[in-house]
Amino acid sequence: GVKPRNFQWEIIPFRGKRQLKVSVRKKDTNSQMFDWQYLLATERSTVDTTITHQVFFDISLGDMLLGQVVVGLFGKMCPKEVQNFAELADSHVFIPKAGT
């Protein structure tokens, strides 16, 4: 599984809009840390985009709640990854980033 300390997110500009960038690190079979190239990916010819889970991220500045990001996850395409991400999102762990 993914530990909360190996997970970061930030909002970045992308094509004139704002995008949520998620960075996740995980250990490989040799216990070496690596960055996931994709959070979710598939090689299937047919894609099942049924949303099986929803996770919520509250966005705040200091004590002021600015909004909430809702992410729909495709659990039929990649059930293990969705379960890991849903558990991480539900962990309610605050991970401050330097300078924020």
Secondary structure as GFF3:
##gff-version 3
##sequence-region A 1 100
A	DSSP	three_ten_helix	4	6	.	.	.	ID=ss1
A	DSSP	beta_strand	7	14	.	.	.	ID=ss2
A	DSSP	beta_strand	17	27	.	.	.	ID=ss3
A	DSSP	beta_strand	33	35	.	.	.	ID=ss4
A	DSSP	beta_strand	53	61	.	.	.	ID=ss5
A	DSSP	beta_strand	64	73	.	.	.	ID=ss6
A	DSSP	alpha_helix	79	89	.	.	.	ID=ss7
###
